[in-house]
Amino acid sequence: QVELVESGGGSVQAGGSLRLSCAASSDTYSSECMGWFRQAPGQEREGVAATYRHEGNTVYAASVKGRFTMSQDNAENTRYLEMTSLKPEDTAVYYCAAWTGLCSIDYSPARIHYYWGQGVQVTVSS
């Protein structure tokens, strides 16, 4: 059973930084891709960052490129999302995900089965 447990998040002022963590069970080794998605109230879920777990090339959404960095600790099977220069429009629930298939930030629930973490709230005030 794939299990993803997130931590971090919280409330910061614009320009601040936060780090999210995603601890994955060993069953995620069968998933080719890992990444982060977010969903703001009343909006569709959108991809933030995605990477092939064994290659390390990461794709970022244009809205976060240069501000967010996804990294990993293979020994601990943990993924991180470092978020800097946060903006109010970054406010959302952030989800860690694992899946097999195209490692893209394009959210495609009709074609791809995602494993999700429980989600953590990130709130950025102006």
C-alpha positions in Angstrom: 0.0 0.0 0.0 1.4 3.3 -1.1 1.4 5.8 1.7 2.4 9.5 1.6 2.5 11.6 4.7 3.0 15.3 4.4 4.2 17.8 7.0 5.1 21.5 7.0 2.9 24.2 5.7 1.3 27.0 7.7 0.8 30.7 7.4 3.3 33.3 6.3 3.4 36.8 5.0 4.1 37.5 1.3 7.8 37.2 0.6 8.3 34.5 3.2 9.4 30.9 2.9 8.1 27.5 3.8 9.2 23.9 3.4 6.9 21.0 2.8 7.9 17.4 3.5 6.5 14.2 2.1 7.5 10.9 3.7 6.8 8.0 1.3 6.3 4.3 2.1 8.6 1.8 0.4 5.7 0.8 -1.9 6.2 4.1 -3.8 9.3 2.6 -5.4 6.9 1.1 -7.9 5.8 4.6 -8.9 7.9 6.3 -11.6 6.9 9.8 -10.8 6.6 12.0 -7.7 5.5 15.5 -7.4 3.4 18.2 -5.7 0.0 19.5 -6.7 -2.1 22.3 -5.1 -5.7 23.2 -5.0 -7.1 26.6 -4.0 -10.7 27.1 -2.9 -13.1 26.9 -5.8 -10.3 26.0 -8.3 -9.1 22.9 -9.9 -6.1 21.0 -8.7 -3.0 22.0 -10.5 0.5 20.7 -10.8 3.4 22.5 -9.1 6.4 20.2 -9.6 7.0 16.7 -11.0 10.0 14.5 -11.3 11.1 11.0 -12.4 12.1 9.5 -9.1 15.2 7.8 -10.5 16.4 10.6 -12.7 16.0 13.8 -10.8 14.9 16.0 -13.6 12.1 18.2 -12.3 9.5 20.1 -14.1 7.9 23.2 -12.5 4.8 25.2 -13.2 5.6 28.5 -14.7 3.9 30.3 -11.8 6.4 28.8 -9.3 9.6 28.3 -11.4 12.5 30.1 -9.8 10.7 30.3 -6.4 10.0 26.6 -5.6 12.5 23.8 -5.5 11.7 20.1 -5.2 14.4 17.9 -3.6 14.6 14.4 -2.2 16.4 12.4 0.5 16.6 8.9 -1.0 17.9 7.4 2.3 14.7 8.6 4.0 12.5 8.2 0.9 11.3 11.8 1.6 10.5 14.6 -0.8 10.7 18.2 0.0 9.2 21.3 -1.6 11.1 24.5 -0.7 8.9 27.5 -1.3 10.4 31.0 -1.3 9.2 34.4 -2.2 5.7 33.3 -1.5 2.8 35.2 -2.9 -0.9 35.4 -1.8 -1.8 33.5 -4.9 0.2 30.5 -3.7 -2.4 30.0 -1.0 -3.8 26.5 -1.4 -3.9 23.0 0.0 -0.7 21.3 -1.2 -0.7 17.6 -2.0 2.2 15.2 -2.4 1.6 12.6 -5.1 3.1 9.5 -6.6 2.1 7.9 -9.9 3.2 5.8 -12.9 3.1 7.2 -16.4 4.1 10.6 -17.9 5.9 12.6 -15.2 4.1 15.8 -16.0 2.6 18.6 -14.0 -0.5 18.3 -16.1 -3.2 16.9 -13.8 -4.9 14.1 -15.6 -7.1 12.1 -13.2 -9.0 10.5 -16.1 -5.8 8.8 -17.4 -3.6 8.5 -14.4 -4.1 6.9 -11.0 -2.4 9.1 -8.4 -1.6 8.2 -4.9 -2.1 11.3 -2.6 -0.9 12.5 0.7 -3.5 14.0 3.1 -2.7 17.6 2.0 -1.4 20.5 4.0 -2.6 24.1 4.1 -0.4 26.9 2.9 -1.7 30.4 3.5 0.1 33.5 2.3 -1.1 36.9 3.5 -0.4 40.2 1.8 
